[in-house]
Amino acid sequence: MSEPQGALIWCPFGDRDSASQVVGQLLDERLIACANILPDMQSLYLWKGERGDSRECGVLLKTEASTLDRAVERLAELHPYEDPAIIGWHCDAASPATLAWLAQETGNAG
């Protein structure tokens, strides 16, 4: 088995309660090892050709790279938005202890 690699997912939510609920489900399913729910932020965006301005909270989710695609797919299923903005990427660097923790908690440890 290859060495564990880290991955991150960024996703905004309309409120902390819905973010906490979805994060809890992803933790229960062991698709992520951790999520940081960031405080209120202003989101300025274009959606269906119209300019929008709303308050959201941001969520940074941490997982093991081999779980990234499944975590993104499940997050999209659970998210309350019709078409949530979900962006995932592989980490270029992480401490060995962090990588081992991510692999252990997502069931991807060797």
C-alpha positions as CSV (number, residue, x, y, z in Angstrom):
1,M,0.0,0.0,0.0
2,S,1.3,3.5,-0.8
3,E,2.1,6.1,1.8
4,P,-0.9,8.2,3.0
5,Q,-1.4,11.6,1.4
6,G,-3.6,14.4,2.7
7,A,-6.4,16.1,0.9
8,L,-8.6,19.2,1.7
9,I,-12.1,20.2,0.7
10,W,-13.5,23.8,0.8
11,C,-17.2,24.4,0.9
12,P,-19.4,27.3,2.0
13,F,-22.7,26.7,3.9
14,G,-25.6,29.1,4.6
15,D,-25.4,28.6,8.4
16,R,-23.3,26.8,11.1
17,D,-26.1,24.4,12.0
18,S,-26.4,22.9,8.6
19,A,-22.6,22.8,8.3
20,S,-22.3,21.0,11.7
21,Q,-25.0,18.5,10.7
22,V,-23.3,17.6,7.4
23,V,-19.8,17.5,9.0
24,G,-21.2,15.1,11.6
25,Q,-22.5,12.8,9.0
26,L,-19.2,12.8,7.1
27,L,-17.3,12.1,10.3
28,D,-19.7,9.2,11.2
29,E,-19.1,7.7,7.7
30,R,-15.4,8.2,8.2
31,L,-15.0,10.1,4.9
32,I,-13.2,13.0,6.8
33,A,-11.1,13.1,9.9
34,C,-11.8,16.8,10.8
35,A,-13.6,19.9,9.7
36,N,-13.0,23.5,10.7
37,I,-16.2,25.6,10.5
38,L,-15.1,29.2,10.1
39,P,-17.1,32.2,11.3
40,D,-19.5,34.3,9.3
41,M,-18.1,35.6,6.0
42,Q,-19.5,37.7,3.2
43,S,-19.8,35.9,-0.1
44,L,-19.9,38.0,-3.3
45,Y,-20.7,35.8,-6.4
46,L,-22.2,35.4,-9.8
47,W,-25.0,32.8,-10.0
48,K,-27.0,32.1,-13.1
49,G,-25.9,35.4,-14.5
50,E,-26.9,37.5,-11.5
51,R,-24.7,39.0,-8.9
52,G,-25.2,37.9,-5.3
53,D,-24.2,39.0,-1.9
54,S,-24.9,36.8,1.1
55,R,-23.6,35.7,4.5
56,E,-22.2,32.2,4.8
57,C,-19.8,30.2,6.9
58,G,-16.8,28.4,5.3
59,V,-15.9,24.8,6.1
60,L,-12.4,23.3,5.5
61,L,-12.6,19.5,5.7
62,K,-9.5,17.3,6.1
63,T,-9.3,13.8,4.7
64,E,-6.9,11.2,3.2
65,A,-6.3,11.5,-0.5
66,S,-7.8,8.1,-1.4
67,T,-11.1,9.2,0.2
68,L,-11.2,12.6,-1.5
69,D,-13.6,11.7,-4.4
70,R,-16.0,9.8,-2.2
71,A,-16.0,12.6,0.4
72,V,-16.7,15.3,-2.3
73,E,-19.5,13.2,-3.8
74,R,-21.1,12.5,-0.4
75,L,-20.8,16.2,0.6
76,A,-22.7,17.2,-2.5
77,E,-25.5,14.7,-1.7
78,L,-25.8,16.0,1.9
79,H,-25.4,19.7,1.3
80,P,-28.6,21.8,1.6
81,Y,-27.7,23.9,-1.4
82,E,-29.1,22.9,-4.8
83,D,-25.6,23.1,-6.4
84,P,-23.0,23.7,-3.6
85,A,-19.6,25.0,-4.4
86,I,-17.2,22.2,-3.4
87,I,-13.5,22.3,-4.2
88,G,-11.2,19.5,-3.2
89,W,-7.4,19.1,-3.7
90,H,-4.5,17.0,-2.7
91,C,-2.0,18.4,-0.3
92,D,1.6,19.0,-1.5
93,A,3.0,18.6,2.0
94,A,1.9,17.6,5.5
95,S,3.6,16.3,8.6
96,P,3.9,12.5,8.9
97,A,1.8,12.5,12.1
98,T,-1.0,14.4,10.3
99,L,-0.9,12.0,7.4
100,A,-1.0,9.0,9.7
101,W,-4.0,10.5,11.6
102,L,-5.9,11.2,8.4
103,A,-5.3,7.7,7.2
104,Q,-6.3,6.1,10.5
105,E,-9.5,8.1,11.0
106,T,-10.7,7.6,7.4
107,G,-10.0,3.8,7.5
108,N,-7.2,4.1,5.0
109,A,-4.3,3.1,7.3
110,G,-2.0,0.4,6.0
